[in-house]
Amino acid sequence: MSLTPGVLVVLGILVATGTLFVTRWIPVEVTALSVPVALAVLEPWTGVSPREAVSGFSSPATLTVLAMFVLTEGLRRTGVLRRMARRLATLSRGSRTRQLGIVLGLGGPPAGLVNNTPLVGALLPMVVELARRNRTSPSRLLIPLSFVAILGGTVTLLGTSTNLLAADLSRRFLDHTIGLFEITPLGVLILLVGSVYLMTVGWRLVPERVPADADLIGKFGLGDFLHRLRVEPGSPLVGRTLVEGQRGEAWDLDILQIRRGRTIYAAFRSDQSVEAGDVLRVRADRETAEAFARDKKLTPLRQARFTDATLVEADHTIVEVTVVPESGLVGETLVSSGFRNRYDGTVLGVGRGDRLIRGRIEELELRAGDALLVLLPYHKRDVLEEAHDLVVSRVTPMEDLLRPAPEEEEEDRARERTPTAVGILGAVVVVAGLGLVPIHIAALGGIVLMVVTGCVTTEAAYRAVGWDVVVMLAGLIPLGIAMDRTGAGALLADLALAGSRDLPPVLALGLFYLLT
C-alpha cells in the first residue's frame, strides 16, 4: 500500500487527534468535534462527504451508549444497587477473601449490562464502608472494583462503548452483525480469569494508600487547621450574624459551627446572632486564626484534637467527593461555580494527587480527580450523590450509609419502582438478544419507558449522559470511514502484520492488545 496524499492527510488527522487527546490543549469534546469538520473540509483527500462526516451522531453505537447512560441512571435511582450491596456486605465479616469476592461479584457481572462508570460510582461508598467495618485499607478493595468492572464490560455488547463501536464497524465494513451475547463465552472467561488473578495475586500488589482506621479529618491533615474561638463580651461580633460581622472583609477562614452550651448551629446561612460565650469552630491556618481572634476580640481555646465525630453534630456530616472528568466544576473555583450555595456545604480541604491543599481553597481552580472534603447538612448528602459532577467516595459517620435517607417517602417511592426499572432493563436485553429489534432501538425504547414510568425524570436523564463520551464517539466514527476509503487502515494493518508474521499466535495477539 503506497503513501498517497489521502493516506498522508488521514494519518495526519489521526496523529493530531491523538496528540490533542493526550495533551488536552483543548477540551476532548472540542477535539472530537474538529475531526468531522476536518474530514469534510478535506473531502478531496479524505473521501468523506459532509453527510458522512456527521454520520457518527446517528450511529447505532453512539445512540446505544447514550441510552445505556440513562438506563443505568434509572436503575441507580431506585436504590437497587445500594440495597444489594448492603445485604451482601453483612456476609463478608472477618474474611478478606470474602470481602474481595463480594466486591468482584458486585462490580463484575452487572457491568456487562449497565454502564460501568455510574455502576462503580454507586458501589463506591458501599465498598469503602465494607473496608472500614473489616479494618481493611479502602484501596485494597477500590482498585479491584475498578478493574473487575472493566472486565465485566466484556461479557456483552452493552458492557462498554468500545464493544458497541466494534459491533457497529463490523456491521458497516464486514456486513456482519455481532449479536448481543455473541462475545459472552469469551467475556465470561476473561472475567473469571481476571477475578481469580485479582483474588490470588492482584490484591497483594495493591498498596495500602489509606490506613484502615484513618478518619477523614486525619486523612486530609486538618488537625492544625481547625480551631475553637470563644466570643468575649466586648467582641464586635456580639449581636450580629456572622455574615454581618465579616461583611467587607476577606479572611482566608471559614466559620463552620457556633456552639452555645449544648446546642450547635451551622454557621453557613445561620440567622443566629452571635452571643458572648459562644464558641466558634473555624477552619484556617494557625496564624490566620490568631489574627482573626485578635481583630474580633475572641479567645483561642486549648487546641483539642479534632476528629470526624467533633464536627458531625447539628445534623451535619462530612463527605469526601471526587470531581469527575466530565464535571462542570473542572476549571471553575468554588466561588465561580456557586458550590456553597448549591450544596450548603463548606469545603474543608482538597486532595490533589499527593498534595493536600487547605489554604486559599475558595480561589483554587478545580481539576478532574480532585478530592474534596465537604462539611454539609445531612439532608444535603443526597444532593451530592445525585450530582453528576461529583462521586461520593466516603461519608462520616459511616453508619449513615446503613440508615435510610431523611426523605423516607421519596426513598419508598423509589423502592416501589425497582421492579419496573429492573423489568425495563431486562426487556431491553431480551428484545435485543433475540434480535427482534436492533440494540439501539431497544435501548432508546427503554429510555422512553424509564421516563414514562417515572423511574427517571427528563432532567435527570440529560444529566446522566456522559456527553464527552457520546461526542467523542460521534466525532471519531467518521475517521474510520476515512481510513477505509483512503487505505490508511489497510496500510496500518499491513505494518502490524509485517511485524508479527513470524510470531506465535499468542504473542501476535499480545502485540495487538498492546497496539489497541
Order of alpha helices (4+ residues) and beta strands (2+ residues): alpha-alpha-alpha-alpha-alpha-alpha-alpha-alpha-alpha-alpha-alpha-alpha-beta-alpha-beta-beta-beta-alpha-beta-alpha-beta-alpha-beta-beta-beta-alpha-beta-alpha-alpha-alpha-alpha-alpha-alpha-alpha
